[in-house]
Amino acid sequence: MRSVSTVLGILALLTVYAVYLAVFDIPRLASPQGCRMSWMSPSYLLQSAFNTSWTPLANRYTLWLYREVGWEPSQPIGVPALFIPGSAGSSHQVRSIASSAARQYFSSPFVISGEFNGRGIKPVDFYAVDFNEDFSAFHGPTLDSQIAYTAAAIGYILSRYPPNTQIIVMGHSMGGIVGTALLPSPNISALITMSTPHTLPPVRFDSRIEEIYARNSRILLEDETPILSLCGGATDTLVSSESCVIPESDQLPGGGLYRRTVFTSALQGAWTGVGHREMVWCHQVRWRVARAALELGAAVPARDAVAARGRVLDRWLRDGLLVLDEESIELHHGTYETLPQGMDLMLKNPHGKRTYLLPVVPGEELSTFVLYVSGGAISGVAPHHSLDLQVSVQLCVPSTGTEGTGPSVPTTCTHLRPTVLKLLPNPLPGRPFPVPDEGSDESEGVVLFEGEIPPDVQGWVGVSINAGEQEGGGWVVGGFDRREIVKRDATSLLDLIFGTVYISLPTTVEGLRTQVHVPHLSLNVLLVYRLLPHFADSSSCAEAILPPLLMHVSHPSEVHYYPLQHDKHVWLHSHTTAPYVPSLAFNSRHQGLNLTIYSYGYDCADPVGLTLTLDWWGTLGRVGTRYPTTLLSFCVGIVSVVLFQVWHPAAQPQSVPESLEVFVRRTMPQLMGAAALLALLPLSHKWYLGLSGELGLLASFLAVFLVGLASGLVCLSWWVLRLLITPEGSKLRRSTVFSMVLLLLFIFLFVPWQVAFLGCWIIQLLNCAAHPQDGCTLGRTPIAVDTPVEAIPLRIQHEDGGPKEPAEDGVAELLSVIGASRASMSSARKSTYPYALHQNTHILLFLTWLLPLTAPVLAVWVRTLLTAGYTIPFNGDHNVIKVLPILWLVDYVGRGHVLDTRNWGRISPRWGFLTVGLVSFLVGGRWVYLVYDVANVQVTLLLFWDVIASRYLT
């Protein structure tokens, strides 16, 4: 009878293990990390003057000033910056960024670098708050305390500087939430957040965190302080990077605000996914953040301060276009060279100063000019350590009266505005990209320029080269893109679920790039696609100028680069749409899958085709990082459905294994069918699975998978509880009124109510462990439910009512009656014990799945006691109403009372369990704290019905 639930529990255990492996495979497959370790010589100066006269929280938290030993003086001398660590973070995490800032500003100890000398730029004094590694992501009041302390810390820091000084704020993880909550503030010049979940709390068990997020969302839309968010991508398995994305400037009402999101995979010079903890020490990221902080400290006019700071952030934390204004030039004889029509420009080791003219083919539709520059700069975009090679691109038209004769007379050239201007990586063939534990160097990269030529233009595209007189390396390649975009309108996600898709690429037409667009392919965060390039031959492209490089653009903020090699798979992923996060709004041209292959080399053939398929293992890993909270709420919903069924008035008493078996055999298939149909509906992104019907059939598969997995975990949890229910020889004895009042007073004054809930769960476990050989007696006096007991006559009477002396046969009759009555009482006790046991073990199962909803705050409380001391008050969580119904229920059934479910009518409190189930399934994934609140109300209804309604109203 129990085989199906047992098999389901075993499958759930194996599935959880498989998901665990898949989750940790995602960074390796989809977004490998290439970060160089950073080194420093740190010292931390405690700001003891920032004491309780500034804030009472100074007894709990501390403020530190970082100094690079041997490089800068111990006293503050520059522009203040404040680092805010995240949940369980440390103030020492500031050391990597602060050390880089000091060693960039000083070329040697106490000697200012030539890059800053004479520019009016001061060094940065990095302060850091220390929150004793509190778990702020779990607890709203803790987050509020950190916000209040940080606001006071900023006031103290600025008191040490001249008036009107502003501070730069940096926040890692939840520290970015604290930093955002400090706004609006005239004291903050800019905010840089790193791996911060701006739009979705990573832990959603506390409604007070939702209140903080609601305030921050208004700040992001309205405050004028420049805000830039750095996201680590799929490598970050602690914070979902789709929640790191903030609304871009052009998406905000009215515009004029600076908002940027930059994925580290798109960050120029980094081109790597970055883990959550690694974000603060990854060299490719930290030196750019430090440089941006140094440049932000420069004095700018007040009227242009916000725009100037935005330009600084765009320059040093750039993922794309940043164009410098360039003047028009005029060509003269001997300063230019005209290439034949259709010929590409190719220069190795350029030197000197010269302009090359590439004729625009007349009569062509809108065409694109593509230019690559290795080691040099185009319009100011270059590797950090670039060569002495400056390149500019102009659109040249002949002077009056020379149309069609070639530029034999001076020709006017104006700057050609680029549509794409960025730094591309140039991985070495045969080496992994990014290189593990090393990544990219500051001198690496190829500048890409793309500019559109209007169809009615006649003339030339001019490429002006300005290099040193001696050959210094580098190369320049340019030409017109002649390949049409490969577009697959018929391909959809359904094709990849049941098979693979082959995309043929053009090879007959020469070109510098190949574009592929699959407009109807979803870019949901749950999906991982596996791409395999096909080449006509297996040449290594070792000598190619630019080996094939695949660029995957999800949206303007997220770009991924992959070197294409023979028989080497590429895993594509995105953060464009995701569960419980609003969809990003961007141009329709970015809808679907957008791929571009950049390459150039005569001895290296371009790929002839791409095979695309859905990677199920990677998709499983992405599901595992997005749905833990949803899975937990589903488990509560399934237990609620089980209680709704087992407490039917007409149902026979069932043990937990029996009720779970009935659920798995009969109800679970029906629940899976309903879940699959519900997943197809275009619900809000805040409801159910948070997919808004986007994934179609795959969403139905996911819903069925989650229901099955949750059912298996519930079965598995009962095995664990059964092992914990060990024989106990004694029963718990209490004084109801006194103990209840004392406990509630203790909760109100000292401990959070979550501690009391844990105590209730333990008491219920001990109650169920008492006398396991007879079941759970759960009290001193058994209750006979529906078992008649015959009264025992004390004296045999005459027919006339008078007394009669007992005769021998009368005594025998009396003893017979007494024996029958005792047997009846014994039968009643035995019939009551199993019923009480089954009811109480079901209650224990219900409380077990409510326990994880309270566990995060328990962890915060224990952590606060251990780090801040036992005398520090723990604010919040003293609402006795949150736990009073649970206390009452455990005490009630622990005294031998049984909820008389078999006498409930058609209208009964068991229907409340359906409400708990609906809330768990529909909104539990986004607002999981509501599940506990509804369950608390349901327990109150149960007790009211059994204690009051059934006893006094009937």
PATOR-713815 format. One record per residue (C-alpha): residue in three letters; x, y, z. Coordinates in pm, whole numbers, plus 32768, in hexadecimal, padded with zeros to 4 digits. Example, Ala and Ser with C-alpha at 12.3 -4.5 7.8 and 13.67 -1.06 7.14 Angstrom:
<pts>
ALA84CE7E3E830CSER85577F9682CA
</pts>
This chain:
<pts>
MET800080008000ARG811E80EE804CSER81F980A17F23VAL819981D17E4CSER81E182DA7F56THR832482277FB0VAL839882287E47LEU833383957E24GLY83FB83F27F5AILE853083407ED7LEU850A83EB7D85ALA84E7853D7E32LEU862985017EF3LEU86E384A47DB4THR864D85CE7CFEVAL86BE86C27E0BTYR881C86357DF2ALA881586567C76VAL879C87BF7C8FTYR88B388067D86LEU89B587867C8FALA891588437B6DVAL8913898A7C30PHE8A8889777C6DASP8AC689157B04ILE8A268A547A7EPRO8B528B3B7ABDARG8C3C8A407A1DLEU8B678A0A78E8ALA8AAD8B4D78A2SER8B828C5B7943PRO8CE28BF379ACGLN8DA18CE47A85GLY8EF28D787A2BCYS8F608E5C7B46ARG90BE8EB87BAFMET90F58EB77D25SER9135900B7DC2TRP924090547EC5MET9264916B7FC1SER930891DA8108PRO91D7923081DASER91A592E68320TYR905C934883C1LEU9035947084AALEU8F0C945F8598GLN8E4A95A385A5SER8E1895A0871DALA8D979706871DPHE8C6396878668ASN8BB7961487A6THR8A6196148848SER8A5B978F8845TRP8A21976986CFTHR893C963886D4PRO88D3953187D6LEU892F942986D4ALA8AA09474870FASN8A919369881EARG8A35926B8714TYR8AF392D985DBTHR8C4293808590LEU8CDE9469848ETRP8E3C943E83FELEU8F2C95048322TYR9003943D822FARG916F949B81F8GLU926693F5810AVAL939A93B881DDGLY94D094618151TRP941995178039GLU9340962280D8PRO933696DF8222SER925E9663833EGLN918B979E8352PRO907C97E6824DILE90F798D5813FGLY900E98AD8016VAL8EA7986F7FAEPRO8DD397918092ALA8D37964F8018LEU8C6B955980E4PHE8C5C93E080A9ILE8B2993258129PRO8B4891A98142GLY8A2890C080FFSER897A8FAF81C1ALA8A7E8EF68295GLY8B858FDC81F9SER8CAF907F829CSER8D4391DB829AHIS8E8C91398231GLN8DF790FC80D9VAL8E4B92678089ARG8FBF9216807CSER8FD491A97F0FILE8F2F92E07E7CALA8FD393CE7F73SER912C933A7F37SER9103935B7DBEALA909B94C77DE2ALA91CD95147EB6ARG92BF94637DCDGLN922B95097C9ATYR923E96627D33PHE939E96337DBASER949795A87CBCSER957D95587DE0PRO955A95917F57PHE94DF96F77F90VAL9534975E7E27ILE940797CB7D57SER93E797217C05GLY941597ED7ACAGLU92AF97947A60PHE922598657B82ASN933399637BCAGLY92C29ABD7B6BARG91579A5A7B25GLY90CA9AC67C73ILE906A99627CCDLYS909598F77E37PRO90C197977EC0VAL8F9496DF7F4AASP8F6B969E80BEPHE8EB0955780D9TYR8DDA9523820CALA8D1A93E38250VAL8C009391833FASP8C0C924483F2PHE8AC1919C8445ASN8B52906F8501GLU8AF88F9883D5ASP89848FB5841EPHE88958EFA8339SER87EB903182B8ALA87538F7E818BPHE86728EB68277HIS85EE8FC5835AGLY855091168318PRO859391B4846FTHR870491578452LEU870E92008300ASP866593338393SER876B933D84A8GLN8881933483A7ILE87E0944F82E3ALA87C49527841BTYR892B94E08484THR89B695268328ALA88FC96718312ALA899596DB845DALA8AEC966183E7ILE8AD9974282B4GLY8A8E986B8393TYR8BBA981A846BILE8CA597E78341LEU8C44992E829ASER8C7799E883E1ARG8DEB99A583B1TYR8DF49A4E825CPRO8DB69BB081DEPRO8C4D9C2381B6ASN8B8C9BB58080THR8C669A7E8059GLN8BAC99597FC2ILE8BEE97E87FF6ILE8BFA96C97EFBVAL8B33959A7F6EMET8B7B94347F03GLY8AA9930C7F6CHIS8AE091997F3DSER89B190B17F35MET88B39128803AGLY899E92498083GLY892292DA7F3BILE87C092CE7FC7VAL883A938D80F9GLY88EA94898017THR87B294BE7F42ALA86DC94F08079LEU87BF961280E0LEU874196DA7FB7PRO86DB97E67F74SER88009890801DPRO88C499C77FBCASN89F499298063ILE8A1398077F6BSER8AB4984D7E1AALA8A8996F67D79LEU8A2595927DCFILE8AD2945C7D44THR8A33930F7D9DMET8ACF91BA7D66SER8A01907A7D4ETHR88DC912C7DF2PRO877D90977DCAHIS86C791DF7D86THR857791607D08LEU853B90167DBFPRO859E8FBB7F24PRO86758E817F20VAL85CA8E088061ARG84578E55806CPHE83EC8DE581C9ASP83BC8F3E8263SER82B8903D81FBARG838B91598288ILE849691188181GLU83879149807CGLU834092A08111ILE84AC930480EDTYR84AE92897F85ALA8372934F7F3AARG8419948F7FB7ASN855494447EF1SER8492940C7DB0ARG840A956E7DC9ILE856995F07E0ALEU85ED95437CD2LEU84DF95EC7C05GLU84F797497C96ASP864197A17D3DGLU8743985B7C6ATHR887997BC7D08PRO893A96F47C00ILE8914957E7C43LEU89D494687B96SER899492F87BD6LEU8A9C91EC7B90CYS8A17908A7B62GLY8ADE8F477B62GLY89F98E7C7A7FALA89C78D057A93THR8B0B8CDD7B58ASP8A5B8D7E7C7FTHR89918C617D17LEU89308D1F7E55VAL887A8E457DB9SER87AF8E227C7BSER88488F1C7B8CGLU86FC8F747AEASER86A2901B7C36CYS87E690E37C1DVAL876A919D7AE9ILE86E492FD7B28PRO860F93CD7A38GLU86E994747933SER86E895ED790CASP861D95E677CCGLN8511950F7872LEU84CD9600798DPRO83AC96F8797AGLY842A984A790EGLY859297D178E3GLY86B498A0795CLEU871F97A87A69TYR885B96D87A55ARG881495647A7DARG88F7945579F2THR890D92DE7A10VAL8A4F923579A3PHE8A8390BE799FTHR8BED906179DBSER8BE08F8278A8ALA8BAA90C377E0LEU8C93919F78ADGLN8DA8920577C2GLY8EF1916A7826ALA8E4B906F7910TRP8D6C8F967831THR8D2E8E97793FGLY8C1F8E267A28VAL8C6D8E7A7B91GLY8BF78DC27CC6HIS8B448E6C7DE3ARG8C638E7D7EDBGLU8D668EA87DC7MET8CC58FEC7D51VAL8D8390B97E52TRP8EDD90257E0DCYS8EDA8FC37C9CHIS8FF690997C13GLN8F5190D57AC0VAL8E2C91767B77ARG8EC492117CAETRP8FC692EB7BFCARG8EB893827B21VAL8DD793C87C4BALA8F0094667CFEARG8F59953A7BCFALA8DF395AF7BAEALA8DFA96187D1CLEU8F3A96DF7CE5GLU8EA997927BB7LEU8D5E97D67C6AGLY8E1E98977D6FALA8E8799A07C73ALA8DEA9AF37CA6VAL8CD99B3F7BA7PRO8BEE9C697B80ALA8AB39C3E7C4FARG89D09C757B23ASP8A749B577A65ALA8AC99A727B89VAL89CF995B7B47ALA8A18994579D2ALA8B9199527A0DARG8B8298397B09GLY8AB4976D7A16ARG8BC09799790DVAL8CCA97267A02LEU8C0795EC7A53ASP8BCB95A878E2ARG8D3B95CC7894TRP8DCB94E8799DLEU8CAF93F179C7ARG8C5393DE785BASP8BA792CD7798GLY8B789381764FLEU8B5094CA759BLEU8C0695FF7613VAL8C5596F474FCLEU8D3A98207511ASP8CE9994A7435GLU8DDA99637310GLU8E119A7D721DSER8DE79A6570A7ILE8F249A416FD9GLU8F849AB16E7DLEU905199D06D9BHIS91719A4B6CC3HIS924A99A46BBDGLY933C98AB6C4CTHR9288987E6D97TYR9195976F6D2BGLU9188962E6C67THR905995A96BACLEU901594336BAEPRO8F6F937D6A8BGLN8DFB93486AABGLY8DA8920B6B6CMET8EFF91EE6C0AASP8F2391DA6D85LEU902192A86E43MET912991D36EEDLEU9258926E6F9CLYS935691BD7077ASN944292847154PRO93C693D670D2HIS94A195067100GLY94969670709ALYS93659742704BARG928596F56F26THR911896DA6EB9TYR908C95B66DF2LEU8F4F95E46D22LEU8E6594BF6CE2PRO8D64950C6BCEVAL8BF694EA6C27VAL8B4894086B29PRO8A3E94E16A7FGLY88D894656A73GLU88F7937E6BA1GLU87F693846CB4LEU885993E06E15SER89B5934D6E49THR8A9693306F78PHE8C07937F6F8CVAL8CC6929D707ELEU8E1F92F07105TYR8F03923071F1VAL903192CB729CSER911991F57371GLY91E192A07482GLY91789400741FALA905694EE7454ILE8F23955E7392SER8E8396A0740EGLY8F1996707566VAL8EB49502758FALA8FEA942C75C8PRO9086932F76B4HIS910393D177F2HIS926F939A778FSER925293E1761CLEU934F941C7507ASP939C956B7469LEU9293952E7362GLN916D961C7332VAL906195D0722FSER8F34969E71C8VAL8E21965B70C9GLN8D8897636FE4LEU8C8697726ED6CYS8D24982A6DAEVAL8C6E98CC6C8EPRO8D1499636B58SER8D319AD86B32THR8C439B8E6A4BGLY8C6F9B2B68E0THR8D3799EF6923GLU8C1F98EF6949GLY8C8397A768AETHR8DE79815685DGLY8E8B979C699EPRO8F2198766AAASER9032991769D7VAL8FE99A656A7BPRO8FC19AB76BEETHR8E9999FB6C82THR8DD39A526DBDCYS8DAA993B6EBETHR8CBF99426FE9HIS8CC1985C7114LEU8BF8971B70DCARG8B2496D9720FPRO8B41956F727DTHR8A1C948F72CCVAL8B0993A17383LEU8C5194077424LYS8CE193197522LEU8E0E924D7587LEU8E0090DD7523PRO8ECF8FC875BFASN8FC88F1674E1PRO8FF68DBC757BLEU91238CF17515PRO90C28BBB744BGLY90DB8A7B7511ARG90D08B257668PRO8F9C8B327749PHE8EE18C797758PRO8EE68D19784AVAL902D8C8C78CBPRO8FEB8BF37A25ASP90868CB27B4AGLU91198DAE7A56GLY90158E44796ESER90638F5D787CASP917D90597890GLU914A91D27886SER920691E5773BGLU912D90E47689GLY900B912675A1VAL8F9F91857443VAL8ED692C3740FLEU8D9E928A733DPHE8CFD93A27276GLU8BB7937E71B8GLY8B1994A070FEGLU89EC94A97016ILE8A0B954D6EBEPRO88CB95EC6E38PRO885E955C6CE6ASP886996AA6C2AVAL89D096FE6C83GLN8ADD97096B75GLY8C4197216BEATRP8D3096686CC8VAL8D6495F26E28GLY8EAC96806EA3VAL8F8295CD6FA6SER908696B87034ILE91B6961770D7ASN929396D871C6ALA93B095FE7249GLY9518962972A9GLU9628963271A1GLN96AC94E27211GLU95EC93A071F3GLY9551935D7345GLY947192347302GLY92FB921D72E2TRP9227920171ABVAL90FE92A57100VAL8FF491EF7034GLY8EC192956F9CGLY8DBE92686E8DPHE8C4E92676E35ASP8B6D91586EBDARG8AD890A56D91ARG8A2D8F846E40GLU88B98F846E80ILE88328F346FD7VAL87DE8DC37002LYS867D8DCA708BARG85B88C9870FFASP84548D0B713BALA83C18BAC7147THR84A18B2C725ESER84068B2873B9LEU84488A91750DLEU8366896C74BAASP8457890273A7LEU857488EE74A1ILE84AA883075A6PHE8477870C74BAGLY85B0872673E5THR86C687FF735CVAL86D4891B7261TYR87E28946715AILE882A8AA870E1SER88E88AC46F9ALEU89D68BEC6F81PRO8A3E8CA86E42THR8B9B8C576DC9THR8B958CC36C5CVAL8B8F8E386CAAGLU8CBF8ECD6D54GLY8C868F936E8DLEU8D148FFD6FD9ARG8BED8F8870A6THR8AC48E987099GLN897E8EEA7146VAL88798DEA71B7HIS87248E47723CVAL86218D5072C3PRO850B8E41732BHIS84188D4773C5LEU850D8C8F74A7SER84D88CDE7615LEU85F48D7376E1ASN85698D147835VAL86668CEE794ALEU85FE8B83797CLEU86718B1C7822VAL87CE8AB677BCTYR880F8A73764CARG892F89A375CBLEU89CB8A157484LEU8AC0894F73AEPRO8B7389FF728FHIS8BC0893E7150PHE8CF2898B707BALA8D4989166F1DASP8E9888A16FA5SER8F32887470FCSER9044897C70DCSER90AC8A137227CYS90AA8B8071B0ALA91EC8BAC7275GLU92748CAC717EALA912F8D667142ILE91298EDB7180LEU8FD78EC1722BPRO8F608D597267PRO8DE68D267267LEU8D4F8DCD7397LEU8BE08DA473EDMET8B2D8EC77495HIS89DD8E7F7539VAL89168FBA758ASER87F28F7B7675HIS87AB90EA76AEPRO8887922176ACSER890691DB780CGLU8958906C77DFVAL8A4F8FEF76DCHIS8B0E8EA676D5TYR8C3A8E467600TYR8CA18CE87598PRO8DC28C7A74B7LEU8D428B8673B0GLN8E108A4D737FHIS8DE2890672C7ASP8D0C880C738ELYS8CFC88F374BFHIS8BA689387553VAL8B368A8F75C8TRP8A2D8ABD76D5LEU894B8BEC76A0HIS887F8C8977B6SER87D58DD07807HIS87348E9C791CTHR86398F547842THR84FE8EBE78DBALA84E98E017A22PRO83F38D857B28TYR83648E937C0CVAL84298FAB7B63PRO838D90AB7A77SER83F29074790DLEU84F191667882ALA84779257777BPHE855A92847651ASN855992AC74DASER84A4919F7414ARG85E1915F734DHIS866F90BD7487GLN854A8FCE74B0GLY85AA8E61749DLEU87038DD07468ASN88018EC373D4LEU89568E3C736FTHR8A748EE172B7ILE8BB38E337243TYR8CE28F157215SER8E0F8E8A715CTYR8F228EDC7065GLY90358DFF6FDFTYR908C8D696E8EASP90FF8C226F28CYS8FD48BFD700FALA8E808BA56F7EASP8D3F8C287016PRO8C478B2A709FVAL8B578AA26F9CGLY8A3E8A56708ELEU89C58A4D71F5THR890A893872A9LEU882A89B773C0THR878488E474CCLEU86F4890C7627ASP87EA88A17734TRP871887EA7836TRP882D87CA7938GLY8877893D7933THR8704898E793ALEU86DD88B07A6DGLY87F189737B18ARG87498ABF7ACAVAL85FD8A3C7B51GLY86AF89D27C8ETHR87288B347CD5ARG85DA8BE07C8CTYR84D58B057D35PRO85448A9A7E95THR84488B847F36THR83378B177E45LEU838489AA7E90LEU836889EB8005SER82168A937FDEPHE81A289737F01CYS81FD88808019VAL81258945810EGLY800C893F800FILE802587C67FE3VAL801B8787815BSER7EE88868816CVAL7E3B879B805EVAL7E92865A8119LEU7DF486E6825APHE7CC287558198GLN7C9185F18120VAL7CE8852F825ATRP7C078603833CHIS7AD085C5826EPRO79B0856C8359ALA79698429829DALA7AD583C1827BGLN7B61829F8341PRO7C8282F2842BGLN7DC782E38369SER7F3082F083CFVAL801A83E48325PRO80AF82D88240GLU7F52826881DCSER7ED683C98196LEU800F841780CCGLU7FDF82D88004VAL7E7783367FB7PHE7EE684927F51VAL7FFA84127E6CARG7F1B83117DC5ARG7DDC83D97D9CTHR7E07854E7DD7MET7F6385957D56PRO7F14853F7BE8GLN7DE786277BF5LEU7EB887387C96MET7FC2870F7B8BGLY7EBE87387A7AALA7E3588757B18ALA7F9588FE7B4AALA7FED88BB79DELEU7EB98970795ELEU7EEF8A967A4BALA80548ABE79CCLEU7FCE8B07786ELEU7F068C3678E0PRO7F9C8D9578B2LEU7F998DE97A24SER805A8F077ABEHIS81D08ED37AECLYS818F8EE17C64TRP80A58DB67C68TYR80D28C3E7C65LEU82158BE87BA8GLY82518D517B43LEU826B8CFA79D1SER81348DAB794CGLY80F78C867861GLU823B8CD377A7LEU82CF8B777789GLY81918AC87718LEU81AA89507728LEU82F4896077E1ALA824B8A2778F7SER814F890C791APHE826A880F7934LEU830988E97A3EALA81C688FF7B07VAL819B87867B00PHE830787587B63LEU82E588427C8FVAL81A4879D7D08GLY824386447CEDLEU838286B27D98ALA82C687627EB0SER81EE862D7EE7GLY832285547EFCLEU83C886417FF4VAL8293863680D3CYS82A584B980D1LEU841784CF811CSER83DD85BF823CTRP82FA84C182E3TRP841283BE82E0VAL84F184B78392LEU83E385078491ARG83A8839784CELEU8517836F8524LEU850284968614ILE83D1840B86C7THR848D833787C7PRO83EA828F88F6GLU83BA836F8A23GLY835482E78B74SER82B0841B8C04LYS81B385178B8FLEU81C8868E8B9AARG8106872F8CB5ARG80B888A28CBASER7FDC89A38D58THR7F248A358C30VAL7ED38B968C98PHE80128BE18D58SER81028B4B8C59MET80508BEE8B33VAL80518D488BD0LEU81BA8D248C3CLEU822A8CB28AE4LEU816E8DCA8A31LEU82098ECA8B1APHE83618E388AD6ILE83248E58895EPHE82A28FBA8980LEU83D4902E8A43PHE84FF8F5C89E3VAL84F88E5388D3PRO84638E5A8773TRP83248D98873EGLN83DB8CB2864DVAL84918C1B877AALA83408BC78814PHE82D38B2486D0LEU84068A4786D8GLY83AF89EC883ECYS824D899187D4TRP82D488AE86C6ILE83B987FF87BFILE829C87D188B8GLN81BE873F87AALEU82D786548747LEU82FF85E288B1ASN818985B288D6CYS818584CF87A9ALA82B084138833ALA820283B68979HIS819582478999PRO81CA81E8882BGLN816180808874ASP7FF980F388A9GLY8009821E87C5CYS801183818845THR7F3E839B8984LEU7F6C85148987GLY7EC6853E8ADAARG7E6084AB8C24THR7CFE844C8BCDPRO7CA3839F8A89ILE7B6D841489D9ALA7A7B83148951VAL79FD83948809ASP78C682E68780THR78FD81BD8870PRO77D481758956VAL7823810B8ABCGLU771780578B82ALA76D880CE8CE5ILE77277FDD8E08PRO76007F9A8EF3LEU76667FB9905DARG75497EF390FFILE74457DFC9088GLN72E67E7990D2HIS71907DD7910FGLU707D7DFF9017ASP6FD17EE3910DGLY70FC7FC0911AGLY717B7F4C926EPRO72D37ED292A9LYS732A7D679284GLU74477CAF9323PRO75367C2B9223ALA752B7AB791F2GLU764179E3916AASP75B679F59009GLY758C7B6B9039VAL76F67B949096ALA775A7AD08F66GLU76807BB08E90LEU771C7CE68F2DLEU787C7C6A8EEBSER781C7C1A8D86VAL77987D798D4EILE78D17E138DE7GLY79B07D408D08ALA78EB7DA18BD3SER79017F108C30ARG7A797EFE8C62ALA7A9E7E568B12SER79CE7F678A76MET7AA980758B18SER7BE37FC38AA1SER7B537FB08944ALA7B008122894EARG7C61817A89BELYS7CF980A888AASER7C16814387A4THR7C6C82A18820TYR7DE48276882APRO7E1A823986B6TYR7D2C83518659ALA7DDC8447873ELEU7F2E83D186C5HIS7ED183FC8559GLN7E4385558596ASN7F7285CB8658THR806F85428562HIS7FB985F9844CILE7FCE8738851BLEU814186F4854ELEU817086CF83D5PHE80BB8819839CLEU819288CF849ETHR82CB8833840BTRP829188DB82BBLEU82398A268362LEU83808A188423PRO845F8A7F82F9LEU838E8BBB82D5THR84018C268430ALA85638B978427PRO860F8CC3837DVAL85BA8DAF8499LEU862D8CA98594ALA877D8CA884E2VAL878C8E2584F3TRP873C8E238667VAL88448D1D86BCARG89448DD185E4THR88FB8F1D8690LEU89238E8487E8LEU8A6E8DE5878ATHR8B078F1486E0ALA8A7190428790GLY8A4A8FB188ECTYR892C8F3D89C6THR88DC909A8A43ILE888E912888EBPRO8715914588B8PHE8689908F878AASN8593918086EDGLY845091098652ASP83AE8FB08653HIS82FF8FCE87A5ASN81A18FB48715VAL81018EA487EBILE7FD88E8D86FDLYS80C08DE68602VAL80F28CB786E1LEU7FCB8CB987D5PRO7EEC8BD28700ILE80098AD686DBLEU804B8ADF8852TRP7EDC8AA98896LEU7EC2898787A0VAL7FF188CE8828ASP7F8188FD898FTYR7E1E88978938VAL7E72874F8890GLY7F8D87118986ARG7E8E86F88AA0GLY7DD685D98A08HIS7CD6869D8942VAL7C85862987E5LEU7BFC870586CFASP7AAA86658696THR7AC8865F851CARG79DE853684F5ASN78BC86048573TRP79018728848CGLY77F2876F8393ARG780787CC8227ILE7863892D828BSER799489088369PRO7AEA89A583A8ARG7B93889C82D5TRP7B3F897281A5GLY7C398A6B822BPHE7D4C897881CBLEU7CE689A78061THR7D178B1C8091VAL7E728ADD811EGLY7EBA89FE7FF2LEU7E418B017EF7VAL7F138C147F96SER80418B2D7F9CPHE80218AD67E2DLEU7FB58C257D9EVAL807C8D2C7E5EGLY816B8C667F3CGLY82888C7C7E43ARG828E8DF87E4DTRP82008E477FA8VAL824E8D108070TYR82148DC181BCLEU80A18DCB8166VAL80998C4F8178TYR80EB8C5482EAASP7FF18D6A832FVAL7ED78CAA8286ALA7F3C8B688337ASN7F348C268481VAL7DD28C99843AGLN7D718B3583DFVAL7DF28AAF852DTHR7D298BBB85E0LEU7BF28B508521LEU7C2B89E3857ELEU7C428A3086F0PHE7B1D8B2086EFTRP7A458A1F8641ASP7AA488FE8722VAL7AB889AF8871ILE79A78AB28850ALA78BA8A658734SER789B88ED876AARG787B890B88E5TYR77A98A438917LEU76F38A8587D2THR766C8926879D
</pts>
